[in-house]
Amino acid sequence: MSPIFFCFEKKLVIELDGNYHKYRLKEDEERTEILNLLGLKVIRFTNEEVLNDVDKVLNVIRDNL
């Protein structure tokens, strides 16, 4: 399972997706739909984004907080 972080106050879920997630797109979409129905916002980043462009990742997180 991917690392998942959750900010209760902002109702924000942050998920880090590894390579195997490209084979689980339907499951990810279904999980996101359920979380959205619960009033949560989900943002996802690939491992590569975190490793290669952490500033962009942090900016996206800041924009969603």
N, C-alpha and C positions, 0 to 999 in steps of 0.2 A: 504494500500500500504506500502511496505517496505521502510525504509529509504534508500535514494540513495544520494551518494556524487559524485561530478564530478570535476575533475581537468582539466580545459580547456587547459592549457599549455601542459600537458602530454597526453591529450585525453584519460583519464582513468576514468572509471565509477566503483564505488564501491557500491555494493548492500548488504544490510543485510537482510537475509531471515529468516522469522519466520516459525513456524511449518506448516502454511497453504500452504507454497510453495511446499511441497511435493505433493500437489494435483494440482499444477499449473505448472508442469515441462514443458509441451508443450508450454504454453504461455511464460514462461521464456526463453526457447530455441528460440522461434520465435523473441522475443524482442532482445535477444543477437545477433541473425543473422542480424537483421536490424541495430543495433548499430555498429556491425562489418563492415557492408557495408558502413557505414558513416565514417569509419576510426577510430572508438573508440574501446578501449579494455575494456572488462567487467570482473571484478573479483567479486565473491560472497563469502560471509561468512554466516554461520548460526549464530543465536543468541548465541547458545551454544559455538561456537568457540570464539566469542568475549568475552563472560563472563568467559570462562574457560581457554582460552589460548591466551590471548591478545598479548603476545610476538610473537607468531607464526603469528598472524594476521598482526601485525605491520611489521614483517620481509617480509611477502608476499607483502604488500603494498610497502615497501621500494624497494624490488626487481623489482617491476613493474614501479617504478618511474625512 
